[in-house]
Structures are given as structure tokens and as C-alpha cells.
């Protein structure tokens, strides 16, 4: 288990509902983030993962077997990934998404993808923001560094009302709200008017 190699401190895990549909969205500082999140939750989860990961011989087979969702970034097929996520949520599942769409450095600013808002508004699913600290140090120099301390903070759920035809502005506004909520959990400054 991941906890053998790192010490994971979970804060606010009670904010993740034990039952019913929910989206978890937060920062992505390391390739090991999904493993640590998966180990820290008591529910089966479905991750949205970059398409190139599914092309890896062993990892790709494992991702497909576990039912994770392939995202072809920068293409029209990225919308198909959101549609798959909506199906998981329709069956009261848990979907985990990194709005950055890629690994980012702690505190790094990025243009978030709106898939989290698209899925939430299509299904009326609440969004639980999270923030990971310390995972970037596990492979800081390309080699695994065991016994690192990792902290994951789960924030209060953001209630979302289902909307049939959200505008681009609706998607951007909700996405910004989620990303800013995640940043606040990690002590990352956000603009006062956000």
C-alpha cells in the first residue's frame, strides 16, 4: 500500500460523502496523486486520466480494468470523457478530476479545464475540493523517496444545481470557484474578487 512508503495525513475526509454521487477536484503536483487519493478514500473512485497513460503496457491494462476514464487532451474527444464521468455519477459514483489537466508545481497558476463544471452541472453533483501537499517530493529527483509526509485536505462540498444548457460563462465561473476553493485549502493566495 502507498502508506508503506509515505505517511499520509488526511484532513476533512468526513467532507467526502459515504454514499451518493460526488466529484472530487483538486491540485495535481505528482504522478502518484491518484494512488494516494485512492488509498485515502473508503469508496471506489473513477479517475479521469490522460490518454497516454492508457498506452503504457501494464499501467494501461490496469487503468482499463479498474474502469478509469481516458481523456484525449486538446481534442474534441475530451468531451466524451466528461460524458463517461456523467454516467458514473448517474449511478451514484465518485469521479476524481484534476482541473489543471496536467501535473503542476505547488502554487503554480494554470488555465483550468472546465470538465469538472460540465459534469457537475449536467448531473447536479456536489463537488468536494481537495489539496495535496508533499506528493511532489516523493519523486523529487526522479527516484522514489520513501517515508515522505503527505497531507491531503478535503474541503466542504460545493452544492451544484443541475443545469441543462450551461453557458461558457457558467462553466468558467464554477470551475474558478472550485479551483480557488482548492487553493485556499493549501494556503495558496487567490484574488480577492474570486
Secondary structure, DSSP 8 states (H G I E B T S, - for coil): -HHHHEEEEEESGGGS-SSS-EEEEE---STTHHHHHHHT-SS--EEEEEGGGGGSHHHHHHHHHTT-EEE-TTSTTHHHHHHHHHHHHHTT-EEEE-TTSS---TT------SHHHHHHHHHT-EEEEEEEESGGGTTTTSS---SEEEEEEEEEEE-----TT--HHHHHHHHHHHHHHHHHHTT----TT-
